Amino acid sequence: MSEITRFGVSIENNLLKKFDKSIQKKGYRNRSEAIRDLIRSNLINEINLDLKVKSIATLTILYDHHLGNVTDRLLELQHNHTSEILVSSHVHIDHNNCLEVIVLKGLTINIKELANKIKALKGIKHGELVITNSDI
């Protein structure tokens, strides 16, 4: 573990009470853990603004496999992007709906472009891209 630095923070009482309530709900043991996570999240968001940085990501999609050729088009996109796709996991939710989680790695710009193409397919009901980086 790297060296720990202690520092003080000035904050309004009302805001601190809301913060404490929020982190308690999330299961943080103390404010320091929550603040470290907030800082990491902010740094990752800044890194992700640079589209030329290598990142890792998950794309979670929910889709109706009966609509259009969504399954065929999804497979075609995935086969055309084997350099970015590490793995995908497919779950049958019910008769119509499937959930898929796709793990991606590569330049942020390529990850975002592929995710946008997938989310734009007819039949995709919801898609959420989460990009992270191990360089924080």
Buried (B, 14 or more C-beta within 10 A) or exposed (E): EEEEEEEEEEEEEEEEEEBEEEBEEEEBEEBEEBBEEEEEEEEBEEBBEEEEBBBBBBBBBBBBBEBEEBBEBBEEBBEEBEEBBBEBEEEEEEEEBBBBBBBBBBBBEBBBBBBEBBBEBEBBBEBEBEBBBEEE
